Amino acid sequence: MNEVREPPTQDTRPANLKSGPAMIVYVLYLIGFLVVLTALAGVIVAHLKFGEADPASRSHHQYQIRTFWFGLAMVVVGMLLSVTGIGYLILLWWFVWTLVRCIKGILRLLDERPMENPETLLW
C-alpha cells in the first residue's frame, strides 16, 4: 500500500546556524591569517562545541577541526621544506585551501545547510 507521509510540523534546522559557534570558528580562522592565535582559539571552540552541537553544526565543526589540523600539518611541512623552495608552494596551497574551505563553510552556514562531506580533505 502507498503510505502518505506528513511533512514535519516543525523546522528541524537549528535557529543559530548562521550566528552560532560554527560561524565564529570560520571567522576566527580567517582572522588567523593575520593573527595566528585566533585560529587556535577557533579549533578549541570547534572541539568544545562538537559534542553538544546539532547534526548540521556538528558537520561544520568536524570540517573545521579537519581544516585546522591538516592545515597545521601543511604549514609545518611547508616551513620545513621552505629551504628547498618547494615549501613555498606548499604554503601557497595551504593558504588557498584554507581560504576556500572557510568561504565554502560560511556560504553553507548562511544557507543553513550542513557540510555535505565533512571528512573530505578537498573542498
PDB file as gemmi writes it, atoms N, CA and C in Angstrom:
CRYST1    1.000    1.000    1.000  90.00  90.00  90.00 P 1                      
ATOM      1  N   MET A   1       0.822  -1.172   0.000  1.00  0.00           N  
ATOM      2  CA  MET A   1       0.000   0.000   0.000  1.00  0.00           C  
ATOM      3  C   MET A   1       0.874   1.246   0.000  1.00  0.00           C  
ATOM      4  N   ASN A   2       0.340   2.296  -0.580  1.00  0.00           N  
ATOM      5  CA  ASN A   2       1.043   3.564  -0.590  1.00  0.00           C  
ATOM      6  C   ASN A   2       0.770   4.305   0.715  1.00  0.00           C  
ATOM      7  N   GLU A   3       1.828   4.622   1.377  1.00  0.00           N  
ATOM      8  CA  GLU A   3       1.699   5.319   2.648  1.00  0.00           C  
ATOM      9  C   GLU A   3       1.977   6.806   2.423  1.00  0.00           C  
ATOM     10  N   VAL A   4       1.080   7.631   2.876  1.00  0.00           N  
ATOM     11  CA  VAL A   4       1.248   9.070   2.736  1.00  0.00           C  
ATOM     12  C   VAL A   4       1.981   9.574   3.966  1.00  0.00           C  
ATOM     13  N   ARG A   5       3.081  10.263   3.710  1.00  0.00           N  
ATOM     14  CA  ARG A   5       3.871  10.788   4.832  1.00  0.00           C  
ATOM     15  C   ARG A   5       3.591  12.268   4.988  1.00  0.00           C  
ATOM     16  N   GLU A   6       3.352  12.632   6.213  1.00  0.00           N  
ATOM     17  CA  GLU A   6       3.109  14.036   6.547  1.00  0.00           C  
ATOM     18  C   GLU A   6       4.452  14.756   6.604  1.00  0.00           C  
ATOM     19  N   PRO A   7       4.517  15.986   6.108  1.00  0.00           N  
ATOM     20  CA  PRO A   7       5.760  16.749   6.272  1.00  0.00           C  
ATOM     21  C   PRO A   7       5.960  17.083   7.738  1.00  0.00           C  
ATOM     22  N   PRO A   8       7.205  17.275   8.146  1.00  0.00           N  
ATOM     23  CA  PRO A   8       7.453  17.613   9.551  1.00  0.00           C  
ATOM     24  C   PRO A   8       6.701  18.886   9.933  1.00  0.00           C  
ATOM     25  N   THR A   9       6.184  18.904  11.148  1.00  0.00           N  
ATOM     26  CA  THR A   9       5.399  20.049  11.595  1.00  0.00           C  
ATOM     27  C   THR A   9       6.266  21.187  12.103  1.00  0.00           C  
ATOM     28  N   GLN A  10       7.496  20.912  12.430  1.00  0.00           N  
ATOM     29  CA  GLN A  10       8.366  21.985  12.886  1.00  0.00           C  
ATOM     30  C   GLN A  10       9.646  21.985  12.079  1.00  0.00           C  
ATOM     31  N   ASP A  11      10.268  23.134  12.010  1.00  0.00           N  
ATOM     32  CA  ASP A  11      11.522  23.274  11.291  1.00  0.00           C  
ATOM     33  C   ASP A  11      12.606  22.572  12.086  1.00  0.00           C  
ATOM     34  N   THR A  12      13.300  21.626  11.461  1.00  0.00           N  
ATOM     35  CA  THR A  12      14.335  20.871  12.160  1.00  0.00           C  
ATOM     36  C   THR A  12      15.705  21.525  12.045  1.00  0.00           C  
ATOM     37  N   ARG A  13      15.805  22.616  11.307  1.00  0.00           N  
ATOM     38  CA  ARG A  13      17.080  23.316  11.202  1.00  0.00           C  
ATOM     39  C   ARG A  13      17.330  24.108  12.476  1.00  0.00           C  
ATOM     40  N   PRO A  14      18.583  24.159  12.900  1.00  0.00           N  
ATOM     41  CA  PRO A  14      18.876  24.930  14.106  1.00  0.00           C  
ATOM     42  C   PRO A  14      18.705  26.414  13.858  1.00  0.00           C  
ATOM     43  N   ALA A  15      18.213  27.112  14.853  1.00  0.00           N  
ATOM     44  CA  ALA A  15      17.951  28.539  14.706  1.00  0.00           C  
ATOM     45  C   ALA A  15      19.232  29.371  14.706  1.00  0.00           C  
ATOM     46  N   ASN A  16      20.301  28.858  15.311  1.00  0.00           N  
ATOM     47  CA  ASN A  16      21.520  29.659  15.458  1.00  0.00           C  
ATOM     48  C   ASN A  16      22.615  29.266  14.473  1.00  0.00           C  
ATOM     49  N   LEU A  17      22.309  28.587  13.406  1.00  0.00           N  
ATOM     50  CA  LEU A  17      23.350  28.112  12.500  1.00  0.00           C  
ATOM     51  C   LEU A  17      24.118  29.259  11.869  1.00  0.00           C  
ATOM     52  N   LYS A  18      23.419  30.337  11.510  1.00  0.00           N  
ATOM     53  CA  LYS A  18      24.082  31.467  10.856  1.00  0.00           C  
ATOM     54  C   LYS A  18      24.960  32.273  11.804  1.00  0.00           C  
ATOM     55  N   SER A  19      24.588  32.316  13.068  1.00  0.00           N  
ATOM     56  CA  SER A  19      25.324  33.177  14.003  1.00  0.00           C  
ATOM     57  C   SER A  19      25.907  32.402  15.179  1.00  0.00           C  
ATOM     58  N   GLY A  20      25.888  31.095  15.113  1.00  0.00           N  
ATOM     59  CA  GLY A  20      26.357  30.285  16.229  1.00  0.00           C  
ATOM     60  C   GLY A  20      27.856  30.056  16.223  1.00  0.00           C  
ATOM     61  N   PRO A  21      28.294  29.122  17.042  1.00  0.00           N  
ATOM     62  CA  PRO A  21      29.723  28.852  17.190  1.00  0.00           C  
ATOM     63  C   PRO A  21      30.421  28.469  15.880  1.00  0.00           C  
ATOM     64  N   ALA A  22      29.731  27.773  14.987  1.00  0.00           N  
ATOM     65  CA  ALA A  22      30.374  27.376  13.727  1.00  0.00           C  
ATOM     66  C   ALA A  22      30.780  28.605  12.919  1.00  0.00           C  
ATOM     67  N   MET A  23      29.937  29.620  12.873  1.00  0.00           N  
ATOM     68  CA  MET A  23      30.282  30.847  12.145  1.00  0.00           C  
ATOM     69  C   MET A  23      31.450  31.557  12.825  1.00  0.00           C  
ATOM     70  N   ILE A  24      31.445  31.560  14.140  1.00  0.00           N  
ATOM     71  CA  ILE A  24      32.531  32.190  14.879  1.00  0.00           C  
ATOM     72  C   ILE A  24      33.861  31.520  14.549  1.00  0.00           C  
ATOM     73  N   VAL A  25      33.852  30.194  14.452  1.00  0.00           N  
ATOM     74  CA  VAL A  25      35.089  29.469  14.146  1.00  0.00           C  
ATOM     75  C   VAL A  25      35.601  29.840  12.755  1.00  0.00           C  
ATOM     76  N   TYR A  26      34.711  29.902  11.765  1.00  0.00           N  
ATOM     77  CA  TYR A  26      35.164  30.289  10.418  1.00  0.00           C  
ATOM     78  C   TYR A  26      35.778  31.688  10.430  1.00  0.00           C  
ATOM     79  N   VAL A  27      35.156  32.605  11.137  1.00  0.00           N  
ATOM     80  CA  VAL A  27      35.682  33.973  11.208  1.00  0.00           C  
ATOM     81  C   VAL A  27      37.038  33.983  11.924  1.00  0.00           C  
ATOM     82  N   LEU A  28      37.166  33.218  12.999  1.00  0.00           N  
ATOM     83  CA  LEU A  28      38.448  33.136  13.693  1.00  0.00           C  
ATOM     84  C   LEU A  28      39.534  32.562  12.786  1.00  0.00           C  
ATOM     85  N   TYR A  29      39.184  31.572  11.976  1.00  0.00           N  
ATOM     86  CA  TYR A  29      40.156  31.008  11.032  1.00  0.00           C  
ATOM     87  C   TYR A  29      40.598  32.058  10.014  1.00  0.00           C  
ATOM     88  N   LEU A  30      39.663  32.842   9.505  1.00  0.00           N  
ATOM     89  CA  LEU A  30      40.029  33.864   8.519  1.00  0.00           C  
ATOM     90  C   LEU A  30      40.907  34.946   9.152  1.00  0.00           C  
ATOM     91  N   ILE A  31      40.575  35.345  10.373  1.00  0.00           N  
ATOM     92  CA  ILE A  31      41.411  36.314  11.084  1.00  0.00           C  
ATOM     93  C   ILE A  31      42.775  35.692  11.387  1.00  0.00           C  
ATOM     94  N   GLY A  32      42.802  34.376  11.513  1.00  0.00           N  
ATOM     95  CA  GLY A  32      44.037  33.658  11.801  1.00  0.00           C  
ATOM     96  C   GLY A  32      45.118  33.834  10.753  1.00  0.00           C  
ATOM     97  N   PHE A  33      44.754  34.247   9.546  1.00  0.00           N  
ATOM     98  CA  PHE A  33      45.775  34.545   8.545  1.00  0.00           C  
ATOM     99  C   PHE A  33      46.629  35.733   8.990  1.00  0.00           C  
ATOM    100  N   LEU A  34      46.053  36.614   9.799  1.00  0.00           N  
ATOM    101  CA  LEU A  34      46.779  37.795  10.280  1.00  0.00           C  
ATOM    102  C   LEU A  34      47.252  37.649  11.720  1.00  0.00           C  
ATOM    103  N   VAL A  35      46.426  37.018  12.554  1.00  0.00           N  
ATOM    104  CA  VAL A  35      46.735  36.830  13.972  1.00  0.00           C  
ATOM    105  C   VAL A  35      46.587  35.333  14.265  1.00  0.00           C  
ATOM    106  N   VAL A  36      47.689  34.635  14.288  1.00  0.00           N  
ATOM    107  CA  VAL A  36      47.693  33.173  14.329  1.00  0.00           C  
ATOM    108  C   VAL A  36      46.917  32.605  15.515  1.00  0.00           C  
ATOM    109  N   LEU A  37      46.964  33.257  16.645  1.00  0.00           N  
ATOM    110  CA  LEU A  37      46.310  32.720  17.844  1.00  0.00           C  
ATOM    111  C   LEU A  37      44.795  32.596  17.688  1.00  0.00           C  
ATOM    112  N   THR A  38      44.185  33.372  16.807  1.00  0.00           N  
ATOM    113  CA  THR A  38      42.736  33.252  16.641  1.00  0.00           C  
ATOM    114  C   THR A  38      42.360  31.920  15.998  1.00  0.00           C  
ATOM    115  N   ALA A  39      43.221  31.395  15.133  1.00  0.00           N  
ATOM    116  CA  ALA A  39      42.948  30.076  14.554  1.00  0.00           C  
ATOM    117  C   ALA A  39      42.995  29.007  15.646  1.00  0.00           C  
ATOM    118  N   LEU A  40      43.927  29.133  16.554  1.00  0.00           N  
ATOM    119  CA  LEU A  40      43.999  28.205  17.684  1.00  0.00           C  
ATOM    120  C   LEU A  40      42.748  28.314  18.543  1.00  0.00           C  
ATOM    121  N   ALA A  41      42.296  29.526  18.787  1.00  0.00           N  
ATOM    122  CA  ALA A  41      41.053  29.721  19.539  1.00  0.00           C  
ATOM    123  C   ALA A  41      39.882  29.086  18.786  1.00  0.00           C  
ATOM    124  N   GLY A  42      39.880  29.205  17.460  1.00  0.00           N  
ATOM    125  CA  GLY A  42      38.810  28.625  16.651  1.00  0.00           C  
ATOM    126  C   GLY A  42      38.732  27.117  16.778  1.00  0.00           C  
ATOM    127  N   VAL A  43      39.874  26.445  16.718  1.00  0.00           N  
ATOM    128  CA  VAL A  43      39.844  24.980  16.818  1.00  0.00           C  
ATOM    129  C   VAL A  43      39.451  24.542  18.227  1.00  0.00           C  
ATOM    130  N   ILE A  44      39.806  25.321  19.226  1.00  0.00           N  
ATOM    131  CA  ILE A  44      39.382  24.992  20.597  1.00  0.00           C  
ATOM    132  C   ILE A  44      37.862  25.093  20.697  1.00  0.00           C  
ATOM    133  N   VAL A  45      37.283  26.159  20.148  1.00  0.00           N  
ATOM    134  CA  VAL A  45      35.818  26.306  20.158  1.00  0.00           C  
ATOM    135  C   VAL A  45      35.171  25.146  19.414  1.00  0.00           C  
ATOM    136  N   ALA A  46      35.711  24.787  18.253  1.00  0.00           N  
ATOM    137  CA  ALA A  46      35.132  23.686  17.471  1.00  0.00           C  
ATOM    138  C   ALA A  46      35.158  22.378  18.249  1.00  0.00           C  
ATOM    139  N   HIS A  47      36.267  22.100  18.927  1.00  0.00           N  
ATOM    140  CA  HIS A  47      36.355  20.877  19.737  1.00  0.00           C  
ATOM    141  C   HIS A  47      35.374  20.915  20.913  1.00  0.00           C  
ATOM    142  N   LEU A  48      35.272  22.063  21.574  1.00  0.00           N  
ATOM    143  CA  LEU A  48      34.394  22.162  22.745  1.00  0.00           C  
ATOM    144  C   LEU A  48      32.921  22.051  22.376  1.00  0.00           C  
ATOM    145  N   LYS A  49      32.534  22.595  21.234  1.00  0.00           N  
ATOM    146  CA  LYS A  49      31.129  22.612  20.834  1.00  0.00           C  
ATOM    147  C   LYS A  49      30.705  21.377  20.052  1.00  0.00           C  
ATOM    148  N   PHE A  50      31.647  20.568  19.623  1.00  0.00           N  
ATOM    149  CA  PHE A  50      31.337  19.413  18.779  1.00  0.00           C  
ATOM    150  C   PHE A  50      30.336  18.462  19.432  1.00  0.00           C  
ATOM    151  N   GLY A  51      30.550  18.092  20.667  1.00  0.00           N  
ATOM    152  CA  GLY A  51      29.715  17.104  21.337  1.00  0.00           C  
ATOM    153  C   GLY A  51      28.292  17.559  21.612  1.00  0.00           C  
ATOM    154  N   GLU A  52      28.093  18.839  21.806  1.00  0.00           N  
ATOM    155  CA  GLU A  52      26.763  19.337  22.159  1.00  0.00           C  
ATOM    156  C   GLU A  52      26.015  19.919  20.963  1.00  0.00           C  
ATOM    157  N   ALA A  53      26.616  19.877  19.800  1.00  0.00           N  
ATOM    158  CA  ALA A  53      26.026  20.512  18.619  1.00  0.00           C  
ATOM    159  C   ALA A  53      24.966  19.625  17.966  1.00  0.00           C  
ATOM    160  N   ASP A  54      24.025  20.283  17.272  1.00  0.00           N  
ATOM    161  CA  ASP A  54      23.051  19.552  16.467  1.00  0.00           C  
ATOM    162  C   ASP A  54      23.788  18.979  15.253  1.00  0.00           C  
ATOM    163  N   PRO A  55      23.179  18.048  14.515  1.00  0.00           N  
ATOM    164  CA  PRO A  55      23.878  17.395  13.402  1.00  0.00           C  
ATOM    165  C   PRO A  55      24.429  18.360  12.345  1.00  0.00           C  
ATOM    166  N   ALA A  56      23.704  19.410  12.016  1.00  0.00           N  
ATOM    167  CA  ALA A  56      24.198  20.353  10.997  1.00  0.00           C  
ATOM    168  C   ALA A  56      25.428  21.085  11.506  1.00  0.00           C  
ATOM    169  N   SER A  57      25.369  21.579  12.722  1.00  0.00           N  
ATOM    170  CA  SER A  57      26.524  22.274  13.301  1.00  0.00           C  
ATOM    171  C   SER A  57      27.689  21.313  13.496  1.00  0.00           C  
ATOM    172  N   ARG A  58      27.388  20.091  13.897  1.00  0.00           N  
ATOM    173  CA  ARG A  58      28.437  19.091  14.100  1.00  0.00           C  
ATOM    174  C   ARG A  58      29.207  18.834  12.802  1.00  0.00           C  
ATOM    175  N   SER A  59      28.499  18.820  11.670  1.00  0.00           N  
ATOM    176  CA  SER A  59      29.191  18.596  10.392  1.00  0.00           C  
ATOM    177  C   SER A  59      30.148  19.750  10.104  1.00  0.00           C  
ATOM    178  N   HIS A  60      29.758  20.966  10.450  1.00  0.00           N  
ATOM    179  CA  HIS A  60      30.645  22.114  10.259  1.00  0.00           C  
ATOM    180  C   HIS A  60      31.836  22.040  11.211  1.00  0.00           C  
ATOM    181  N   HIS A  61      31.598  21.663  12.463  1.00  0.00           N  
ATOM    182  CA  HIS A  61      32.698  21.567  13.421  1.00  0.00           C  
ATOM    183  C   HIS A  61      33.695  20.487  13.009  1.00  0.00           C  
ATOM    184  N   GLN A  62      33.196  19.367  12.507  1.00  0.00           N  
ATOM    185  CA  GLN A  62      34.095  18.313  12.042  1.00  0.00           C  
ATOM    186  C   GLN A  62      34.951  18.820  10.879  1.00  0.00           C  
ATOM    187  N   TYR A  63      34.328  19.525   9.956  1.00  0.00           N  
ATOM    188  CA  TYR A  63      35.017  20.115   8.808  1.00  0.00           C  
ATOM    189  C   TYR A  63      36.062  21.131   9.280  1.00  0.00           C  
ATOM    190  N   GLN A  64      35.718  21.928  10.278  1.00  0.00           N  
ATOM    191  CA  GLN A  64      36.632  22.939  10.809  1.00  0.00           C  
ATOM    192  C   GLN A  64      37.814  22.304  11.531  1.00  0.00           C  
ATOM    193  N   ILE A  65      37.538  21.278  12.304  1.00  0.00           N  
ATOM    194  CA  ILE A  65      38.611  20.597  13.036  1.00  0.00           C  
ATOM    195  C   ILE A  65      39.604  19.990  12.050  1.00  0.00           C  
ATOM    196  N   ARG A  66      39.099  19.345  11.011  1.00  0.00           N  
ATOM    197  CA  ARG A  66      39.974  18.761   9.995  1.00  0.00           C  
ATOM    198  C   ARG A  66      40.734  19.857   9.241  1.00  0.00           C  
ATOM    199  N   THR A  67      40.079  20.976   8.989  1.00  0.00           N  
ATOM    200  CA  THR A  67      40.752  22.090   8.315  1.00  0.00           C  
ATOM    201  C   THR A  67      41.937  22.561   9.142  1.00  0.00           C  
ATOM    202  N   PHE A  68      41.746  22.713  10.431  1.00  0.00           N  
ATOM    203  CA  PHE A  68      42.833  23.198  11.281  1.00  0.00           C  
ATOM    204  C   PHE A  68      43.993  22.208  11.333  1.00  0.00           C  
ATOM    205  N   TRP A  69      43.710  20.951  11.685  1.00  0.00           N  
ATOM    206  CA  TRP A  69      44.798  20.004  11.924  1.00  0.00           C  
ATOM    207  C   TRP A  69      45.541  19.636  10.645  1.00  0.00           C  
ATOM    208  N   PHE A  70      44.827  19.428   9.547  1.00  0.00           N  
ATOM    209  CA  PHE A  70      45.524  19.140   8.293  1.00  0.00           C  
ATOM    210  C   PHE A  70      46.232  20.394   7.783  1.00  0.00           C  
ATOM    211  N   GLY A  71      45.641  21.561   8.027  1.00  0.00           N  
ATOM    212  CA  GLY A  71      46.301  22.811   7.672  1.00  0.00           C  
ATOM    213  C   GLY A  71      47.579  23.011   8.456  1.00  0.00           C  
ATOM    214  N   LEU A  72      47.535  22.709   9.740  1.00  0.00           N  
ATOM    215  CA  LEU A  72      48.733  22.824  10.570  1.00  0.00           C  
ATOM    216  C   LEU A  72      49.831  21.894  10.048  1.00  0.00           C  
ATOM    217  N   ALA A  73      49.461  20.682   9.670  1.00  0.00           N  
ATOM    218  CA  ALA A  73      50.447  19.747   9.108  1.00  0.00           C  
ATOM    219  C   ALA A  73      51.059  20.312   7.825  1.00  0.00           C  
ATOM    220  N   MET A  74      50.223  20.923   6.975  1.00  0.00           N  
ATOM    221  CA  MET A  74      50.746  21.514   5.737  1.00  0.00           C  
ATOM    222  C   MET A  74      51.695  22.663   6.041  1.00  0.00           C  
ATOM    223  N   VAL A  75      51.362  23.480   7.024  1.00  0.00           N  
ATOM    224  CA  VAL A  75      52.223  24.609   7.380  1.00  0.00           C  
ATOM    225  C   VAL A  75      53.571  24.101   7.897  1.00  0.00           C  
ATOM    226  N   VAL A  76      53.552  23.091   8.741  1.00  0.00           N  
ATOM    227  CA  VAL A  76      54.804  22.556   9.285  1.00  0.00           C  
ATOM    228  C   VAL A  76      55.663  21.995   8.154  1.00  0.00           C  
ATOM    229  N   VAL A  77      55.067  21.185   7.281  1.00  0.00           N  
ATOM    230  CA  VAL A  77      55.818  20.624   6.153  1.00  0.00           C  
ATOM    231  C   VAL A  77      56.317  21.740   5.237  1.00  0.00           C  
ATOM    232  N   GLY A  78      55.459  22.716   4.975  1.00  0.00           N  
ATOM    233  CA  GLY A  78      55.857  23.839   4.124  1.00  0.00           C  
ATOM    234  C   GLY A  78      57.018  24.621   4.712  1.00  0.00           C  
ATOM    235  N   MET A  79      56.969  24.855   6.015  1.00  0.00           N  
ATOM    236  CA  MET A  79      58.065  25.592   6.665  1.00  0.00           C  
ATOM    237  C   MET A  79      59.360  24.784   6.603  1.00  0.00           C  
ATOM    238  N   LEU A  80      59.267  23.475   6.862  1.00  0.00           N  
ATOM    239  CA  LEU A  80      60.468  22.640   6.819  1.00  0.00           C  
ATOM    240  C   LEU A  80      61.064  22.581   5.415  1.00  0.00           C  
ATOM    241  N   LEU A  81      60.212  22.540   4.406  1.00  0.00           N  
ATOM    242  CA  LEU A  81      60.691  22.437   3.026  1.00  0.00           C  
ATOM    243  C   LEU A  81      60.946  23.794   2.375  1.00  0.00           C  
ATOM    244  N   SER A  82      60.727  24.864   3.107  1.00  0.00           N  
ATOM    245  CA  SER A  82      60.940  26.192   2.515  1.00  0.00           C  
ATOM    246  C   SER A  82      62.402  26.425   2.160  1.00  0.00           C  
ATOM    247  N   VAL A  83      63.299  25.701   2.799  1.00  0.00           N  
ATOM    248  CA  VAL A  83      64.720  25.839   2.458  1.00  0.00           C  
ATOM    249  C   VAL A  83      65.002  25.329   1.047  1.00  0.00           C  
ATOM    250  N   THR A  84      64.143  24.448   0.543  1.00  0.00           N  
ATOM    251  CA  THR A  84      64.329  23.925  -0.817  1.00  0.00           C  
ATOM    252  C   THR A  84      63.505  24.697  -1.835  1.00  0.00           C  
ATOM    253  N   GLY A  85      62.617  25.551  -1.380  1.00  0.00           N  
ATOM    254  CA  GLY A  85      61.768  26.299  -2.309  1.00  0.00           C  
ATOM    255  C   GLY A  85      60.416  25.640  -2.518  1.00  0.00           C  
ATOM    256  N   ILE A  86      60.342  24.333  -2.418  1.00  0.00           N  
ATOM    257  CA  ILE A  86      59.071  23.612  -2.581  1.00  0.00           C  
ATOM    258  C   ILE A  86      58.105  23.977  -1.458  1.00  0.00           C  
ATOM    259  N   GLY A  87      58.664  24.280  -0.310  1.00  0.00           N  
ATOM    260  CA  GLY A  87      57.842  24.643   0.837  1.00  0.00           C  
ATOM    261  C   GLY A  87      56.961  25.849   0.580  1.00  0.00           C  
ATOM    262  N   TYR A  88      57.446  26.790  -0.217  1.00  0.00           N  
ATOM    263  CA  TYR A  88      56.644  27.975  -0.522  1.00  0.00           C  
ATOM    264  C   TYR A  88      55.417  27.616  -1.343  1.00  0.00           C  
ATOM    265  N   LEU A  89      55.542  26.632  -2.208  1.00  0.00           N  
ATOM    266  CA  LEU A  89      54.372  26.158  -2.968  1.00  0.00           C  
ATOM    267  C   LEU A  89      53.375  25.470  -2.035  1.00  0.00           C  
ATOM    268  N   ILE A  90      53.886  24.725  -1.075  1.00  0.00           N  
ATOM    269  CA  ILE A  90      53.009  24.064  -0.105  1.00  0.00           C  
ATOM    270  C   ILE A  90      52.289  25.109   0.742  1.00  0.00           C  
ATOM    271  N   LEU A  91      53.007  26.139   1.155  1.00  0.00           N  
ATOM    272  CA  LEU A  91      52.384  27.205   1.952  1.00  0.00           C  
ATOM    273  C   LEU A  91      51.349  27.973   1.134  1.00  0.00           C  
ATOM    274  N   LEU A  92      51.617  28.190  -0.132  1.00  0.00           N  
ATOM    275  CA  LEU A  92      50.621  28.831  -1.006  1.00  0.00           C  
ATOM    276  C   LEU A  92      49.385  27.949  -1.139  1.00  0.00           C  
ATOM    277  N   TRP A  93      49.587  26.648  -1.333  1.00  0.00           N  
ATOM    278  CA  TRP A  93      48.464  25.706  -1.415  1.00  0.00           C  
ATOM    279  C   TRP A  93      47.653  25.733  -0.116  1.00  0.00           C  
ATOM    280  N   TRP A  94      48.351  25.739   1.030  1.00  0.00           N  
ATOM    281  CA  TRP A  94      47.652  25.784   2.316  1.00  0.00           C  
ATOM    282  C   TRP A  94      46.781  27.030   2.416  1.00  0.00           C  
ATOM    283  N   PHE A  95      47.318  28.180   2.012  1.00  0.00           N  
ATOM    284  CA  PHE A  95      46.571  29.425   2.084  1.00  0.00           C  
ATOM    285  C   PHE A  95      45.294  29.355   1.248  1.00  0.00           C  
ATOM    286  N   VAL A  96      45.426  28.934   0.002  1.00  0.00           N  
ATOM    287  CA  VAL A  96      44.266  28.846  -0.899  1.00  0.00           C  
ATOM    288  C   VAL A  96      43.287  27.797  -0.385  1.00  0.00           C  
ATOM    289  N   TRP A  97      43.794  26.651   0.029  1.00  0.00           N  
ATOM    290  CA  TRP A  97      42.963  25.547   0.519  1.00  0.00           C  
ATOM    291  C   TRP A  97      42.148  25.993   1.736  1.00  0.00           C  
ATOM    292  N   THR A  98      42.785  26.643   2.692  1.00  0.00           N  
ATOM    293  CA  THR A  98      42.097  27.100   3.894  1.00  0.00           C  
ATOM    294  C   THR A  98      41.076  28.179   3.565  1.00  0.00           C  
ATOM    295  N   LEU A  99      41.451  29.112   2.714  1.00  0.00           N  
ATOM    296  CA  LEU A  99      40.544  30.183   2.320  1.00  0.00           C  
ATOM    297  C   LEU A  99      39.285  29.631   1.654  1.00  0.00           C  
ATOM    298  N   VAL A 100      39.453  28.701   0.725  1.00  0.00           N  
ATOM    299  CA  VAL A 100      38.308  28.115   0.023  1.00  0.00           C  
ATOM    300  C   VAL A 100      37.428  27.339   1.001  1.00  0.00           C  
ATOM    301  N   ARG A 101      38.034  26.571   1.884  1.00  0.00           N  
ATOM    302  CA  ARG A 101      37.238  25.795   2.842  1.00  0.00           C  
ATOM    303  C   ARG A 101      36.446  26.712   3.778  1.00  0.00           C  
ATOM    304  N   CYS A 102      37.039  27.798   4.220  1.00  0.00           N  
ATOM    305  CA  CYS A 102      36.324  28.731   5.097  1.00  0.00           C  
ATOM    306  C   CYS A 102      35.178  29.418   4.357  1.00  0.00           C  
ATOM    307  N   ILE A 103      35.435  29.858   3.155  1.00  0.00           N  
ATOM    308  CA  ILE A 103      34.383  30.523   2.379  1.00  0.00           C  
ATOM    309  C   ILE A 103      33.251  29.552   2.084  1.00  0.00           C  
ATOM    310  N   LYS A 104      33.593  28.332   1.696  1.00  0.00           N  
ATOM    311  CA  LYS A 104      32.549  27.334   1.423  1.00  0.00           C  
ATOM    312  C   LYS A 104      31.724  27.063   2.685  1.00  0.00           C  
ATOM    313  N   GLY A 105      32.380  26.930   3.821  1.00  0.00           N  
ATOM    314  CA  GLY A 105      31.666  26.692   5.071  1.00  0.00           C  
ATOM    315  C   GLY A 105      30.745  27.843   5.442  1.00  0.00           C  
ATOM    316  N   ILE A 106      31.225  29.065   5.275  1.00  0.00           N  
ATOM    317  CA  ILE A 106      30.401  30.241   5.582  1.00  0.00           C  
ATOM    318  C   ILE A 106      29.179  30.289   4.673  1.00  0.00           C  
ATOM    319  N   LEU A 107      29.372  30.030   3.395  1.00  0.00           N  
ATOM    320  CA  LEU A 107      28.242  30.058   2.459  1.00  0.00           C  
ATOM    321  C   LEU A 107      27.205  28.997   2.811  1.00  0.00           C  
ATOM    322  N   ARG A 108      27.666  27.814   3.209  1.00  0.00           N  
ATOM    323  CA  ARG A 108      26.719  26.758   3.600  1.00  0.00           C  
ATOM    324  C   ARG A 108      26.006  27.137   4.904  1.00  0.00           C  
ATOM    325  N   LEU A 109      26.703  27.780   5.821  1.00  0.00           N  
ATOM    326  CA  LEU A 109      26.050  28.239   7.049  1.00  0.00           C  
ATOM    327  C   LEU A 109      24.990  29.283   6.739  1.00  0.00           C  
ATOM    328  N   LEU A 110      25.307  30.217   5.862  1.00  0.00           N  
ATOM    329  CA  LEU A 110      24.341  31.257   5.509  1.00  0.00           C  
ATOM    330  C   LEU A 110      23.104  30.666   4.836  1.00  0.00           C  
ATOM    331  N   ASP A 111      23.283  29.552   4.125  1.00  0.00           N  
ATOM    332  CA  ASP A 111      22.148  28.844   3.521  1.00  0.00           C  
ATOM    333  C   ASP A 111      21.495  27.882   4.505  1.00  0.00           C  
ATOM    334  N   GLU A 112      22.029  27.836   5.733  1.00  0.00           N  
ATOM    335  CA  GLU A 112      21.545  26.945   6.794  1.00  0.00           C  
ATOM    336  C   GLU A 112      21.588  25.479   6.381  1.00  0.00           C  
ATOM    337  N   ARG A 113      22.713  25.100   5.773  1.00  0.00           N  
ATOM    338  CA  ARG A 113      22.896  23.718   5.340  1.00  0.00           C  
ATOM    339  C   ARG A 113      24.128  23.129   6.008  1.00  0.00           C  
ATOM    340  N   PRO A 114      24.098  21.829   6.291  1.00  0.00           N  
ATOM    341  CA  PRO A 114      25.293  21.178   6.848  1.00  0.00           C  
ATOM    342  C   PRO A 114      26.346  20.986   5.754  1.00  0.00           C  
ATOM    343  N   MET A 115      27.536  20.623   6.154  1.00  0.00           N  
ATOM    344  CA  MET A 115      28.576  20.279   5.179  1.00  0.00           C  
ATOM    345  C   MET A 115      28.212  18.936   4.570  1.00  0.00           C  
ATOM    346  N   GLU A 116      28.301  18.847   3.246  1.00  0.00           N  
ATOM    347  CA  GLU A 116      27.922  17.609   2.568  1.00  0.00           C  
ATOM    348  C   GLU A 116      28.819  16.448   2.965  1.00  0.00           C  
ATOM    349  N   ASN A 117      30.118  16.667   2.955  1.00  0.00           N  
ATOM    350  CA  ASN A 117      31.070  15.622   3.300  1.00  0.00           C  
ATOM    351  C   ASN A 117      32.135  16.225   4.217  1.00  0.00           C  
ATOM    352  N   PRO A 118      31.856  16.268   5.509  1.00  0.00           N  
ATOM    353  CA  PRO A 118      32.788  16.945   6.423  1.00  0.00           C  
ATOM    354  C   PRO A 118      34.134  16.246   6.563  1.00  0.00           C  
ATOM    355  N   GLU A 119      34.245  15.024   6.072  1.00  0.00           N  
ATOM    356  CA  GLU A 119      35.516  14.297   6.198  1.00  0.00           C  
ATOM    357  C   GLU A 119      36.433  14.511   5.006  1.00  0.00           C  
ATOM    358  N   THR A 120      35.980  15.240   4.002  1.00  0.00           N  
ATOM    359  CA  THR A 120      36.808  15.449   2.820  1.00  0.00           C  
ATOM    360  C   THR A 120      38.025  16.311   3.150  1.00  0.00           C  
ATOM    361  N   LEU A 121      39.092  16.092   2.409  1.00  0.00           N  
ATOM    362  CA  LEU A 121      40.262  16.939   2.565  1.00  0.00           C  
ATOM    363  C   LEU A 121      40.350  17.955   1.431  1.00  0.00           C  
ATOM    364  N   LEU A 122      39.428  17.905   0.511  1.00  0.00           N  
ATOM    365  CA  LEU A 122      39.415  18.906  -0.549  1.00  0.00           C  
ATOM    366  C   LEU A 122      38.445  20.000  -0.148  1.00  0.00           C  
ATOM    367  N   TRP A 123      37.521  20.323  -0.962  1.00  0.00           N  
ATOM    368  CA  TRP A 123      36.611  21.402  -0.652  1.00  0.00           C  
ATOM    369  C   TRP A 123      35.315  20.797  -0.206  1.00  0.00           C  
TER     370      TRP A 123                                                      
END                                                                             
